[in-house]
Amino acid sequence: MADQMIEYELGDVDLLSGETLRSAVLVAKSWGRLSAERDNVIVLPTYYTGTHEGYAPLVGPGNVFDTDRYFVVSPNLFGNGESTSPSNAVDANSGPRFPQVDVYDNVLCQHRLLTENLDVTNIQLVAGWSMGAIQAFHWAVAFPDLVQRILPWCGSARCSPHNQVFLAGVEAAPRADPIYADGHYDVPPEVGLKAFGRVYCGWAYSQAFFRDALWRKLGFETLDDLLSFWEADHLEWDANDLLAKLRSWHTADVGKWCQSGGGYEQALSSIRAQAIVMPSRTDLYFPPEDSVVEVEHIPNAELRIIESAWGHCAGGPGRDAGAMVQLHSAVKELLAH
């Protein structure tokens, strides 16, 4: 099985919110070959404002996620424009009619893709950046017999109150654009999308990144050049898609898997997978202090902080070379056990 795109038709999906996602399709990219035992699998769930292609710098022969040994699958989040999203859903769910899709729902549907469509029997590793990390924690809680290891980097097992405040701030930007019209727009709300990008930029990096003008390493001559890039990047996204994914992020909490009501701590304590949890030292909305709490509750977990001045973007695939070296070392060590 060579590299391929997968489009798995899920039918109507009943959601945690009580709503239904009609005619849902989960789109994924795979690299490498699935073993005869169907047990050499690495899962890389996508992150906010990213698709499966975002992980490409880390996937390949001899790379961080080595396709000489592993079959790597990257399932796309609902709402990211690849899998079913406000911009491509059937009329009943299109645009502002898109239902509330939880990270819980995403992981259940990804499990269907892996087990029903690909007949996977064992997952060696679930890893991911940012919202990908959030999903990695969910996978470990939901499917302890299937998932052997997790490596969430620059993410968390639930959306913290401070993280929710950050998200509320960026969400307000497109909503303040009159063109957005509560999601009923005919043309893109460009003023709101540009504002979204500018606000987000200030949170994505650290104070040291800006103090030391590290944006120059990205090829920008001035700080405003960097801000303009973030504006242009967000103009590439559908506004309803952005906010659909944001709502999934905002409501994320692994405690939802605990039917007994034990919540977040009980969910983490139930994880049997071996874990290396890797926050960035300078992440402004997934700080290492939150990861310390998570690792204290996970039986077989190690905290390994990424030393970088790049803030949350330290974990961006291929962005900060030093951070990627640290990530590669952790992946190799985890998979060696």
N, C-alpha and C positions, 0 to 999 in steps of 0.2 A: 504494500500500500504506500504509494509515493505521496508527496505533499499534495494536499487537496483542500478544496472548500467543501464544507458540509452544510446542507440546508435541511434541517430536520423538522418536519411538520408535526406539531404537537396537538393540533386540533384546538378545541376550546379548553382553556385552562382556568380552573377555579382558583381564585387567589385568596391569600390570607385575609385580605381586606373584606372579603365577601363578594367582591365583584368578579367579573369574568373577562379574561383576555381572549377575544374571539380569533379563531383561525391563527393561532400563534405559531411562529416559525423561529427556531433557534438556529442561528448561523455560527459556524465555527471554522477555524483553520487548523489543519493538522500538518505536522512535519514528521518525517521519518517513517519507520515501519513498525506496525504492531506485531509483537511476537506471536508465535503459534499458540502460546498459553494465554495471550491477551492480558499480560500482566506487567508490561514494561512502560507504564503510562505516567506521564507528567501532565498535570492540568494547570494552565495559566489563565485564570479568569481575567477579563479585561478591566480597565480602570476608567475613571471619569475623563471625559473628552479623549477617549482612546478606543481603538479597535484592535483586533488581533494583530494588525500590522505593527502596532506599537512595540510588541515584544520581539520583532524580527531581529534587532541588533544583538539579542541574547540567545538566539536559537540557531543551531546548525552543527555540523561536525566539529567536535572538539570545543564547542562554545560552552557558555554557562549552562545551557540546557542542551545537552549533547545528543544530537540525532543519530550518531553512530550507535548509541546504546538505547536510546529511549524514543518512544512515540509520544510526541508533544502535541497537546490539543489546547487551543485557546478559544473558549466559547465566549461569544459577545453578549454583553449585558442587554436586556430589554431596554429600549430607549436610546441606544447608541447609533441608530440609523442603519445598522446591519441586521440584527435580530429585530423582531416586531417592535415598532416604535410609533410615536405619534405621527411621524412624517411618512410612514409606509403602512400603517394599520388599515384594516378594513374600515369602512365608513363608520360603523358603530363605535369604533375605538379611536378614530383618527383625531389629530389635533388636540383640542382641549377636552375631548371626550375620552382620552386615554385613562385607563383605570390606575389605581394605586398599586404598583408592583413592588413588592418587598424584596430585599436580598434573599430572604427565605424562599420566595417563589422562584427567583433566578436559580438558586442552588438545586431546588427540587427538579426543575426542568433540565438543568445541566446533568443531573444524575440520570434522568431518563435518556438523554443523548448518549451518555457513556455506556449505560447498561443495556438499553433497548436497541439502540442503533449500532453501537460498536461492540457489544457483548464483552465489555471490559470486566475482568475478574478481580483485578487488583490495581490500585493506584499507588505508585511508589512515592509520589510527591504532589502536593497542591501548593503552589506558590503564586505570589502576585504582589504588585505594587499598589498602594493606596486602596481604592475600592476592590482591587484584586486581592489585597491582603484581608480585607473584611470578609470576602467570600471564602478565602482559605480557612479562616477560623470557623465559618459556618459549615464548611465541608467536614472538618474534623469532628465537630459536635454531632452533626446529623448522621454521618456514616462512619462510625468508628471501626467497623469490621472491614471496610474497603480502603480507607486512607491510612497509609503507613507513616507518612511524614508530612509536615507542613513547614513552609518558610514564608511567613507573611513579612513584607518589608514596607516600612513607612505607612502603616495602617493600624487598625485596632479591631477588637472583637465587637465593639458597639460604638455608636456615634456619641461622643461625650457632650455634655451641655455646652461647653465652650465651642466645640466643633459645630454644634447646631446653630450657635449665634453667628459664627462665620458664614455658614451656609445661608442663613436668613439674610445676611447682608448682601451677598452676591445675588441671591434670588430677587431682591428688591430692585436691582438695576434694570433688567428687562421689563419687569412689571410696571416700572415708572414711565416707560416709553408709551405714549398714547397709541402708537401703531400696534403695540402688542395686543391691546383690546381683549384682555383676559384670555389670550390664546386664539382668538378668532381673527387673526391677521391675514391679509391677502398678499402682502409683501413683507419681507423680513424687517423686524424692528431693529434697524441697524444702530440707531443711537443707543438703545438699551443693550444690545449685544457688545458694542464697543465699551460701554461703561462696565459691563460684566467682566470683560477681559482686563480692563485697567485695575479694577478692584481686586480681582483674583491674583494678579501679578504680585501685589504687595504681600500676599500671604504665602505664595508658592516658594519663595526664597527666604533667606534669613537676613537679619540686620547686618551680619558680617559680609554677606554676599554683596549687599549694596554699598556698605562702607568701603570695601576693598575693590569696588568696581569690577567684580568678577563677570559681569555681563560681557565684558570685552572678550572673554574666552569663548563666548558664543558668536562672536563676529559683529557685535553691535558697537558702534563708535560712541553713542551717547545713551543715557538712561531713557530719554524719550524714544529712541529707536527701539529699545526693548519693549516699552509700553505700546508702541505702535504695532509691534509684532503680535503682542497679546490681543490687541484689538482685532487685527486681521485674522488671527487664528480663530477667534470666536465668531467672526462673521461667516466662517465655513460651516457652522453648526446651526441646525434648526432650533429655534428658541424653545419650542415645546419639548423637543428631545432633551435639551439641556436640563430643563426643569423636571422632566420625568425621572431622569437618572438622579438628579439632586434629591428628589423626594425619597428614592430608594436608599440613598446614602443617609439621609437625615433620620430615617426610621430604623436603621440597622441595629440589631441587638441579638446576639447569639442566645440570649435567655429565652427567646420565643420558642426554642426547641424543647424547653423543659415543660412538659405537660403537668408536672406536679407543682409548678409555681415556684420552683427554687431559684429561678432567674439566672442572671449573668454569672454569678460565682459558681453556682452548681453546674451550669453548662460548661464552663471552663474546666472544672474539676473532673468532668466526665470524659475529657479528651484523652484518648489512648495513644494517639499518634506521637511520635517523637517530633519535637518542634525546636526550631531556632527562630526566635522573634527578633527582628532587626529594625528598630526605629532609627531615624536620623537624629543625631545629637541636637540639631538646630531646627527641627521641624516645628512650625508654629501651630499646627492644628492636630498633629499626632505626636505629642511630645513623649520623650522616653519615660517620663514619670508614669504615664498611663500604661506603658508596656511593662514596667516593673510590677504593677498590680496584677496584670494578666498572667505574667510568668509565675508569680507566686501561687496562682491557683491551678496551673496546668502541671500535672504530675511529672511529665518527661520533657520539660522545656528549659531552654537556655536563652538568656538575654544577651544579645550581641549588638552593641550600638554602632551604627555607621558613623564614623568620624568624618564630618564634611561641613563646610560652610554653605552648602547649597540648599539648606533647608529641606522642605518636602521634596524638591526636585533633585535632591541627591539620589533618590531612588529611581528617577526617570531612566528607562532603559537606554544605555549608551550615552548619557549626558555628562556625568561626572566620572571620569576614568578611574579616579582613586576609589570612589564608592563602588564601582562595578568590580574592581579587584577584590574588595571586601566581600561583596555578594558572591562572586564566583568561588572564593575560598570556602564560604559557608555551605554553599550548595554541594561542592565536592565532598566536604566532610560529612554532611548529613547523609548523602547518598552512599557513602562508604560503609555506613553502619547497617 
